Amino acid sequence: MVITYETESTAYKDKKALYVNATNRCNNRCVFCHRFNREEAASRMDELWLEREPSVEEILSDIRARDMAKYDEVVFCGYGEPTCRLKDILAIARVLKREYGVAVRLNTNGLAGTLYGEDVTPWFAGLVDVVSVSLNAPDAEEYNALCRPQAEDAFEHMLRFAENAARFAKVYMTIIDTMSEEGQAACRRIAEECGAALKIRHYLR
């Protein structure tokens, strides 16, 4: 079971990162997600499918087994949506800050508020340094078609999350490079309005 892993990120080339795979659960059903195209998924992605959710102690043990001196940041990311285990993730982040002083990044769909019924971004203070929010689309209609969220008004919730998170962390909003130039320009405006920077990621088929 792969709990921590390394990967080559084209969006964050300047950082040596350790990724933490905490859950398979997700509150979106994105049409481009490998979980719905398992036969087409790369073998590396298949390895990330967890047979069960690791405990906080199992995750910390896996992290401690690494040479943490070589990492610039720890990133909560994986097959599932990390904020489905947000309280556990923040507990781990607190230990990481105390033991290693390492930067923490959260890769998320930005819909944690719909899971917990409140603005969770104040919880990030002092624990999460960077939040990467999957914007994916320039408007709600396209977002709903691509991401198939469980929550109503998900696009608006995601934008509000990004804007609120910018009070406590550096925020990036991400899209993929298959989007039209017009769509990319619209997404850049959205990110700026939220106090975030836009990152354009290469789409791995």
CYANA upper distance limits for C-alpha pairs under 8 A (distance plus 0.5 A):
  1 MET  CA     47 GLU  CA      7.77
  1 MET  CA     48 LEU  CA      7.80
  1 MET  CA     49 TRP  CA      8.32
  1 MET  CA     50 LEU  CA      6.55
  1 MET  CA     51 GLU  CA      7.36
  2 VAL  CA     21 ASN  CA      7.65
  2 VAL  CA     47 GLU  CA      6.98
  2 VAL  CA     48 LEU  CA      6.13
  2 VAL  CA     49 TRP  CA      8.39
  2 VAL  CA     50 LEU  CA      7.65
  3 ILE  CA     20 VAL  CA      6.36
  3 ILE  CA     21 ASN  CA      5.46
  3 ILE  CA     22 ALA  CA      7.20
  3 ILE  CA     48 LEU  CA      8.14
  3 ILE  CA     54 PRO  CA      7.95
  3 ILE  CA     59 ILE  CA      7.04
  3 ILE  CA     62 ASP  CA      7.42
  4 THR  CA     18 LEU  CA      7.17
  4 THR  CA     19 TYR  CA      5.90
  4 THR  CA     20 VAL  CA      5.07
  4 THR  CA     21 ASN  CA      6.44
  4 THR  CA     59 ILE  CA      8.25
  4 THR  CA     62 ASP  CA      7.20
  4 THR  CA     63 ILE  CA      7.37
  5 TYR  CA     18 LEU  CA      6.48
  5 TYR  CA     19 TYR  CA      5.70
  5 TYR  CA     20 VAL  CA      7.19
  5 TYR  CA     21 ASN  CA      8.35
  6 GLU  CA     17 ALA  CA      7.11
  6 GLU  CA     18 LEU  CA      5.88
  6 GLU  CA     19 TYR  CA      6.41
  7 THR  CA     17 ALA  CA      8.31
  7 THR  CA     19 TYR  CA      8.27
  8 GLU  CA     13 LYS  CA      8.20
  9 SER  CA     13 LYS  CA      6.37
 10 THR  CA    201 ARG  CA      7.24
 10 THR  CA    202 HIS  CA      7.54
 11 ALA  CA    199 LYS  CA      7.08
 11 ALA  CA    200 ILE  CA      7.44
 11 ALA  CA    201 ARG  CA      6.14
 11 ALA  CA    202 HIS  CA      8.41
 15 LYS  CA     71 TYR  CA      8.28
 15 LYS  CA     72 ASP  CA      6.26
 15 LYS  CA     73 GLU  CA      7.52
 16 LYS  CA     70 LYS  CA      7.78
 16 LYS  CA     71 TYR  CA      5.60
 16 LYS  CA     72 ASP  CA      5.70
 16 LYS  CA     73 GLU  CA      7.17
 17 ALA  CA     71 TYR  CA      5.89
 17 ALA  CA     72 ASP  CA      6.37
 17 ALA  CA     73 GLU  CA      5.47
 17 ALA  CA     74 VAL  CA      6.12
 17 ALA  CA     75 VAL  CA      7.14
 18 LEU  CA     71 TYR  CA      6.96
 18 LEU  CA     73 GLU  CA      6.99
 18 LEU  CA     74 VAL  CA      5.34
 18 LEU  CA     75 VAL  CA      6.56
 19 TYR  CA     74 VAL  CA      6.32
 19 TYR  CA     75 VAL  CA      5.13
 19 TYR  CA     76 PHE  CA      6.36
 19 TYR  CA     77 CYS  CA      6.66
 19 TYR  CA     78 GLY  CA      8.13
 20 VAL  CA     59 ILE  CA      8.26
 20 VAL  CA     74 VAL  CA      7.70
 20 VAL  CA     75 VAL  CA      6.48
 20 VAL  CA     76 PHE  CA      5.33
 20 VAL  CA     77 CYS  CA      6.27
 20 VAL  CA     78 GLY  CA      7.30
 21 ASN  CA     48 LEU  CA      7.56
 21 ASN  CA     76 PHE  CA      7.06
 21 ASN  CA     77 CYS  CA      6.15
 21 ASN  CA     78 GLY  CA      5.07
 21 ASN  CA     79 TYR  CA      7.62
 21 ASN  CA     80 GLY  CA      8.39
 21 ASN  CA     82 PRO  CA      8.43
 22 ALA  CA     53 GLU  CA      6.87
 22 ALA  CA     54 PRO  CA      7.06
 22 ALA  CA     59 ILE  CA      8.22
 22 ALA  CA     76 PHE  CA      7.94
 22 ALA  CA     77 CYS  CA      8.00
 22 ALA  CA     78 GLY  CA      7.46
 22 ALA  CA     80 GLY  CA      8.11
 22 ALA  CA     82 PRO  CA      6.95
 22 ALA  CA     85 ARG  CA      8.04
 23 THR  CA     50 LEU  CA      7.44
 23 THR  CA     52 ARG  CA      8.44
 23 THR  CA     53 GLU  CA      6.10
 23 THR  CA     54 PRO  CA      8.36
 23 THR  CA     78 GLY  CA      7.75
 23 THR  CA     79 TYR  CA      7.48
 23 THR  CA     80 GLY  CA      5.71
 23 THR  CA     81 GLU  CA      7.44
 23 THR  CA     82 PRO  CA      6.99
 23 THR  CA     84 CYS  CA      8.10
 23 THR  CA     85 ARG  CA      7.93
 24 ASN  CA     49 TRP  CA      7.09
 24 ASN  CA     50 LEU  CA      6.89
 24 ASN  CA     53 GLU  CA      8.17
 24 ASN  CA     78 GLY  CA      8.13
 24 ASN  CA     79 TYR  CA      5.91
 24 ASN  CA     80 GLY  CA      4.54
 24 ASN  CA     81 GLU  CA      7.67
 25 ARG  CA     79 TYR  CA      8.40
 25 ARG  CA     80 GLY  CA      5.30
 25 ARG  CA     81 GLU  CA      6.57
 25 ARG  CA     84 CYS  CA      7.19
 26 CYS  CA     80 GLY  CA      5.56
 26 CYS  CA     81 GLU  CA      5.25
 26 CYS  CA     84 CYS  CA      7.43
 27 ASN  CA     81 GLU  CA      7.70
 27 ASN  CA    111 LEU  CA      8.49
 27 ASN  CA    149 PRO  CA      6.71
 27 ASN  CA    150 GLN  CA      6.20
 27 ASN  CA    151 ALA  CA      8.19
 28 ASN  CA    147 CYS  CA      6.27
 28 ASN  CA    148 ARG  CA      6.19
 28 ASN  CA    149 PRO  CA      4.74
 28 ASN  CA    150 GLN  CA      6.47
 29 ARG  CA     33 CYS  CA      7.89
 29 ARG  CA    147 CYS  CA      6.11
 29 ARG  CA    148 ARG  CA      5.62
 29 ARG  CA    149 PRO  CA      6.73
 30 CYS  CA    146 LEU  CA      6.09
 30 CYS  CA    147 CYS  CA      4.38
 30 CYS  CA    148 ARG  CA      6.30
 30 CYS  CA    149 PRO  CA      8.26
 31 VAL  CA     36 PHE  CA      7.73
 31 VAL  CA    146 LEU  CA      6.12
 31 VAL  CA    147 CYS  CA      6.82
 31 VAL  CA    148 ARG  CA      8.08
 32 PHE  CA     36 PHE  CA      8.18
 32 PHE  CA     37 ASN  CA      8.45
 32 PHE  CA    146 LEU  CA      8.03
 33 CYS  CA     37 ASN  CA      7.46
 34 HIS  CA     38 ARG  CA      6.09
 34 HIS  CA     40 GLU  CA      7.87
 34 HIS  CA     41 ALA  CA      5.95
 34 HIS  CA     45 MET  CA      8.11
 35 ARG  CA     41 ALA  CA      8.35
 35 ARG  CA     79 TYR  CA      8.06
 37 ASN  CA     41 ALA  CA      6.71
 38 ARG  CA     46 ASP  CA      7.91
 41 ALA  CA     45 MET  CA      6.80
 41 ALA  CA     46 ASP  CA      7.09
 41 ALA  CA    205 ARG  CA      8.38
 42 ALA  CA     46 ASP  CA      7.03
 43 SER  CA     47 GLU  CA      6.86
 44 ARG  CA     48 LEU  CA      7.42
 45 MET  CA     49 TRP  CA      7.73
 45 MET  CA     79 TYR  CA      8.15
 48 LEU  CA     78 GLY  CA      7.31
 48 LEU  CA     79 TYR  CA      6.86
 49 TRP  CA     79 TYR  CA      6.96
 54 PRO  CA     58 GLU  CA      6.24
 54 PRO  CA     59 ILE  CA      6.81
 55 SER  CA     59 ILE  CA      6.76
 56 VAL  CA     60 LEU  CA      6.70
 56 VAL  CA     88 ASP  CA      6.87
 56 VAL  CA     89 ILE  CA      8.43
 56 VAL  CA     91 ALA  CA      8.45
 56 VAL  CA     92 ILE  CA      7.29
 57 GLU  CA     61 SER  CA      6.48
 58 GLU  CA     62 ASP  CA      6.68
 59 ILE  CA     63 ILE  CA      6.75
 60 LEU  CA     64 ARG  CA      6.52
 60 LEU  CA     92 ILE  CA      7.38
 61 SER  CA     65 ALA  CA      6.76
 62 ASP  CA     66 ARG  CA      7.54
 63 ILE  CA     68 MET  CA      8.17
 64 ARG  CA     68 MET  CA      7.84
 67 ASP  CA     71 TYR  CA      8.40
 68 MET  CA    100 TYR  CA      7.90
 71 TYR  CA    102 VAL  CA      8.23
 72 ASP  CA    102 VAL  CA      6.97
 72 ASP  CA    103 ALA  CA      6.99
 73 GLU  CA    102 VAL  CA      6.13
 73 GLU  CA    103 ALA  CA      5.00
 73 GLU  CA    104 VAL  CA      5.97
 73 GLU  CA    105 ARG  CA      7.37
 74 VAL  CA    102 VAL  CA      7.54
 74 VAL  CA    103 ALA  CA      6.82
 74 VAL  CA    104 VAL  CA      5.46
 74 VAL  CA    105 ARG  CA      6.64
 75 VAL  CA    104 VAL  CA      6.44
 75 VAL  CA    105 ARG  CA      5.13
 75 VAL  CA    106 LEU  CA      6.26
 75 VAL  CA    107 ASN  CA      7.54
 76 PHE  CA     82 PRO  CA      6.76
 76 PHE  CA     89 ILE  CA      8.13
 76 PHE  CA    104 VAL  CA      8.37
 76 PHE  CA    105 ARG  CA      6.86
 76 PHE  CA    106 LEU  CA      5.54
 76 PHE  CA    107 ASN  CA      6.56
 77 CYS  CA     81 GLU  CA      7.76
 77 CYS  CA     82 PRO  CA      6.62
 77 CYS  CA    106 LEU  CA      7.39
 77 CYS  CA    107 ASN  CA      6.00
 77 CYS  CA    108 THR  CA      8.07
 78 GLY  CA     82 PRO  CA      7.96
 81 GLU  CA    108 THR  CA      6.69
 81 GLU  CA    109 ASN  CA      7.52
 82 PRO  CA     86 LEU  CA      6.94
 82 PRO  CA     89 ILE  CA      8.04
 82 PRO  CA    106 LEU  CA      8.14
 82 PRO  CA    107 ASN  CA      7.84
 82 PRO  CA    108 THR  CA      7.04
 83 THR  CA     87 LYS  CA      8.42
 83 THR  CA     89 ILE  CA      8.17
 83 THR  CA    108 THR  CA      7.43
 83 THR  CA    112 ALA  CA      6.31
 84 CYS  CA    112 ALA  CA      7.84
 84 CYS  CA    115 LEU  CA      7.94
 85 ARG  CA     89 ILE  CA      6.64
 86 LEU  CA     90 LEU  CA      6.61
 87 LYS  CA     91 ALA  CA      6.71
 88 ASP  CA     92 ILE  CA      6.79
 89 ILE  CA     93 ALA  CA      6.60
 90 LEU  CA     94 ARG  CA      6.61
 90 LEU  CA    123 TRP  CA      8.46
 90 LEU  CA    124 PHE  CA      8.09
 90 LEU  CA    127 LEU  CA      7.32
 90 LEU  CA    128 VAL  CA      8.48
 91 ALA  CA     95 VAL  CA      7.15
 92 ILE  CA     96 LEU  CA      6.74
 93 ALA  CA     97 LYS  CA      6.63
 93 ALA  CA    104 VAL  CA      7.34
 93 ALA  CA    127 LEU  CA      6.30
 93 ALA  CA    128 VAL  CA      7.78
 94 ARG  CA     98 ARG  CA      6.80
 94 ARG  CA    127 LEU  CA      6.52
 95 VAL  CA     99 GLU  CA      6.44
 96 LEU  CA    100 TYR  CA      5.93
 96 LEU  CA    101 GLY  CA      6.83
 96 LEU  CA    102 VAL  CA      6.90
 97 LYS  CA    101 GLY  CA      4.73
 97 LYS  CA    102 VAL  CA      6.34
 97 LYS  CA    103 ALA  CA      8.07
 97 LYS  CA    127 LEU  CA      7.57
103 ALA  CA    128 VAL  CA      7.87
103 ALA  CA    129 ASP  CA      6.48
103 ALA  CA    130 VAL  CA      8.46
104 VAL  CA    127 LEU  CA      7.49
104 VAL  CA    128 VAL  CA      5.60
104 VAL  CA    129 ASP  CA      5.86
104 VAL  CA    130 VAL  CA      6.97
105 ARG  CA    128 VAL  CA      6.52
105 ARG  CA    129 ASP  CA      6.43
105 ARG  CA    130 VAL  CA      5.05
105 ARG  CA    131 VAL  CA      6.14
105 ARG  CA    132 SER  CA      7.78
106 LEU  CA    128 VAL  CA      7.50
106 LEU  CA    130 VAL  CA      6.86
106 LEU  CA    131 VAL  CA      5.37
106 LEU  CA    132 SER  CA      6.57
107 ASN  CA    131 VAL  CA      6.58
107 ASN  CA    132 SER  CA      5.20
107 ASN  CA    133 VAL  CA      6.67
107 ASN  CA    134 SER  CA      8.22
108 THR  CA    131 VAL  CA      7.90
108 THR  CA    132 SER  CA      6.65
108 THR  CA    133 VAL  CA      5.64
108 THR  CA    134 SER  CA      6.83
109 ASN  CA    133 VAL  CA      5.95
109 ASN  CA    134 SER  CA      5.51
109 ASN  CA    135 LEU  CA      7.98
109 ASN  CA    158 MET  CA      7.58
110 GLY  CA    133 VAL  CA      6.12
110 GLY  CA    134 SER  CA      7.57
110 GLY  CA    157 HIS  CA      7.93
110 GLY  CA    158 MET  CA      5.17
110 GLY  CA    159 LEU  CA      8.13
110 GLY  CA    161 PHE  CA      6.27
110 GLY  CA    162 ALA  CA      7.23
111 LEU  CA    115 LEU  CA      7.49
111 LEU  CA    154 ALA  CA      7.41
111 LEU  CA    157 HIS  CA      6.80
111 LEU  CA    158 MET  CA      5.98
111 LEU  CA    161 PHE  CA      7.65
112 ALA  CA    116 TYR  CA      6.85
112 ALA  CA    120 VAL  CA      7.46
112 ALA  CA    161 PHE  CA      8.49
113 GLY  CA    117 GLY  CA      5.93
113 GLY  CA    118 GLU  CA      5.65
113 GLY  CA    119 ASP  CA      5.81
113 GLY  CA    120 VAL  CA      6.55
113 GLY  CA    157 HIS  CA      7.84
113 GLY  CA    161 PHE  CA      7.79
114 THR  CA    118 GLU  CA      7.79
114 THR  CA    151 ALA  CA      7.10
114 THR  CA    157 HIS  CA      7.99
116 TYR  CA    120 VAL  CA      8.03
119 ASP  CA    161 PHE  CA      7.92
119 ASP  CA    164 ASN  CA      8.46
120 VAL  CA    124 PHE  CA      8.13
121 THR  CA    125 ALA  CA      8.22
121 THR  CA    161 PHE  CA      7.70
121 THR  CA    164 ASN  CA      6.80
121 THR  CA    165 ALA  CA      5.64
121 THR  CA    168 PHE  CA      7.71
122 PRO  CA    165 ALA  CA      8.08
122 PRO  CA    168 PHE  CA      7.38
123 TRP  CA    127 LEU  CA      8.42
124 PHE  CA    128 VAL  CA      5.56
124 PHE  CA    129 ASP  CA      8.46
124 PHE  CA    165 ALA  CA      8.34
124 PHE  CA    168 PHE  CA      6.89
124 PHE  CA    169 ALA  CA      7.95
125 ALA  CA    168 PHE  CA      5.89
125 ALA  CA    169 ALA  CA      7.96
126 GLY  CA    168 PHE  CA      8.36
128 VAL  CA    168 PHE  CA      8.41
128 VAL  CA    169 ALA  CA      6.96
129 ASP  CA    168 PHE  CA      8.26
129 ASP  CA    169 ALA  CA      5.48
129 ASP  CA    170 LYS  CA      6.72
130 VAL  CA    169 ALA  CA      5.80
130 VAL  CA    170 LYS  CA      5.20
130 VAL  CA    171 VAL  CA      6.28
130 VAL  CA    172 TYR  CA      8.15
131 VAL  CA    165 ALA  CA      7.86
131 VAL  CA    169 ALA  CA      7.00
131 VAL  CA    170 LYS  CA      6.71
131 VAL  CA    171 VAL  CA      5.31
131 VAL  CA    172 TYR  CA      6.78
132 SER  CA    171 VAL  CA      6.33
132 SER  CA    172 TYR  CA      5.22
132 SER  CA    173 MET  CA      6.22
132 SER  CA    174 THR  CA      7.43
133 VAL  CA    158 MET  CA      8.47
133 VAL  CA    162 ALA  CA      7.34
133 VAL  CA    171 VAL  CA      7.85
133 VAL  CA    172 TYR  CA      6.62
133 VAL  CA    173 MET  CA      5.18
133 VAL  CA    174 THR  CA      6.62
134 SER  CA    173 MET  CA      6.25
134 SER  CA    174 THR  CA      5.44
134 SER  CA    175 ILE  CA      7.08
135 LEU  CA    158 MET  CA      8.28
135 LEU  CA    173 MET  CA      6.06
135 LEU  CA    174 THR  CA      5.89
135 LEU  CA    175 ILE  CA      6.39
135 LEU  CA    187 CYS  CA      8.17
136 ASN  CA    143 TYR  CA      7.05
136 ASN  CA    146 LEU  CA      8.33
136 ASN  CA    174 THR  CA      7.03
136 ASN  CA    175 ILE  CA      5.18
136 ASN  CA    176 ILE  CA      7.47
137 ALA  CA    142 GLU  CA      6.36
137 ALA  CA    143 TYR  CA      5.56
137 ALA  CA    146 LEU  CA      8.44
137 ALA  CA    175 ILE  CA      7.62
137 ALA  CA    183 GLY  CA      7.94
137 ALA  CA    187 CYS  CA      7.51
138 PRO  CA    142 GLU  CA      7.63
138 PRO  CA    143 TYR  CA      7.87
138 PRO  CA    183 GLY  CA      6.41
138 PRO  CA    184 GLN  CA      8.11
138 PRO  CA    186 ALA  CA      6.26
138 PRO  CA    187 CYS  CA      5.63
138 PRO  CA    190 ILE  CA      8.12
139 ASP  CA    143 TYR  CA      6.61
139 ASP  CA    155 PHE  CA      8.01
140 ALA  CA    144 ASN  CA      6.48
140 ALA  CA    153 ASP  CA      8.45
140 ALA  CA    154 ALA  CA      8.37
140 ALA  CA    155 PHE  CA      5.80
140 ALA  CA    156 GLU  CA      8.09
141 GLU  CA    145 ALA  CA      6.87
142 GLU  CA    146 LEU  CA      6.65
143 TYR  CA    147 CYS  CA      6.23
143 TYR  CA    148 ARG  CA      8.08
143 TYR  CA    155 PHE  CA      7.20
144 ASN  CA    148 ARG  CA      5.47
144 ASN  CA    149 PRO  CA      6.90
144 ASN  CA    154 ALA  CA      8.30
144 ASN  CA    155 PHE  CA      8.09
149 PRO  CA    154 ALA  CA      7.02
150 GLN  CA    154 ALA  CA      8.42
153 ASP  CA    157 HIS  CA      6.85
154 ALA  CA    158 MET  CA      6.55
155 PHE  CA    159 LEU  CA      6.84
156 GLU  CA    160 ARG  CA      6.70
157 HIS  CA    161 PHE  CA      6.60
158 MET  CA    162 ALA  CA      6.79
159 LEU  CA    163 GLU  CA      6.76
159 LEU  CA    194 CYS  CA      7.35
160 ARG  CA    164 ASN  CA      6.58
160 ARG  CA    194 CYS  CA      8.20
161 PHE  CA    165 ALA  CA      6.41
162 ALA  CA    166 ALA  CA      6.79
162 ALA  CA    171 VAL  CA      7.35
162 ALA  CA    173 MET  CA      8.35
162 ALA  CA    194 CYS  CA      6.67
162 ALA  CA    195 GLY  CA      8.37
162 ALA  CA    196 ALA  CA      7.84
163 GLU  CA    167 ARG  CA      7.97
163 GLU  CA    193 GLU  CA      8.48
163 GLU  CA    194 CYS  CA      4.91
163 GLU  CA    195 GLY  CA      6.58
163 GLU  CA    196 ALA  CA      7.99
164 ASN  CA    168 PHE  CA      8.27
165 ALA  CA    169 ALA  CA      6.55
165 ALA  CA    170 LYS  CA      8.38
165 ALA  CA    171 VAL  CA      7.39
166 ALA  CA    170 LYS  CA      6.40
166 ALA  CA    171 VAL  CA      6.11
166 ALA  CA    194 CYS  CA      8.12
166 ALA  CA    195 GLY  CA      6.68
166 ALA  CA    196 ALA  CA      7.35
170 LYS  CA    196 ALA  CA      7.83
171 VAL  CA    195 GLY  CA      7.97
171 VAL  CA    196 ALA  CA      5.43
171 VAL  CA    197 ALA  CA      7.03
172 TYR  CA    191 ALA  CA      8.19
172 TYR  CA    196 ALA  CA      5.73
172 TYR  CA    197 ALA  CA      5.28
172 TYR  CA    198 LEU  CA      6.11
172 TYR  CA    199 LYS  CA      6.94
173 MET  CA    191 ALA  CA      6.67
173 MET  CA    196 ALA  CA      6.95
173 MET  CA    197 ALA  CA      6.69
173 MET  CA    198 LEU  CA      5.45
173 MET  CA    199 LYS  CA      6.58
174 THR  CA    198 LEU  CA      6.32
174 THR  CA    199 LYS  CA      5.28
174 THR  CA    200 ILE  CA      6.23
174 THR  CA    201 ARG  CA      7.31
175 ILE  CA    179 MET  CA      8.14
175 ILE  CA    184 GLN  CA      8.30
175 ILE  CA    187 CYS  CA      8.42
175 ILE  CA    198 LEU  CA      8.23
175 ILE  CA    199 LYS  CA      7.04
175 ILE  CA    200 ILE  CA      5.57
175 ILE  CA    201 ARG  CA      6.56
176 ILE  CA    200 ILE  CA      5.82
176 ILE  CA    201 ARG  CA      5.13
176 ILE  CA    202 HIS  CA      6.16
176 ILE  CA    203 TYR  CA      6.13
177 ASP  CA    200 ILE  CA      6.29
177 ASP  CA    201 ARG  CA      6.28
177 ASP  CA    202 HIS  CA      5.88
177 ASP  CA    203 TYR  CA      6.87
178 THR  CA    202 HIS  CA      8.40
178 THR  CA    203 TYR  CA      7.56
179 MET  CA    183 GLY  CA      6.53
179 MET  CA    184 GLN  CA      6.78
180 SER  CA    184 GLN  CA      6.64
181 GLU  CA    185 ALA  CA      6.64
182 GLU  CA    186 ALA  CA      6.83
183 GLY  CA    187 CYS  CA      6.67
184 GLN  CA    188 ARG  CA      6.63
185 ALA  CA    189 ARG  CA      6.92
186 ALA  CA    190 ILE  CA      6.85
187 CYS  CA    191 ALA  CA      6.64
187 CYS  CA    198 LEU  CA      7.98
188 ARG  CA    192 GLU  CA      6.72
188 ARG  CA    197 ALA  CA      8.08
188 ARG  CA    198 LEU  CA      6.22
189 ARG  CA    193 GLU  CA      6.69
190 ILE  CA    194 CYS  CA      6.87
191 ALA  CA    195 GLY  CA      6.84
191 ALA  CA    196 ALA  CA      5.40
191 ALA  CA    197 ALA  CA      6.31
191 ALA  CA    198 LEU  CA      6.40
192 GLU  CA    196 ALA  CA      5.87
192 GLU  CA    197 ALA  CA      6.84
192 GLU  CA    198 LEU  CA      8.30
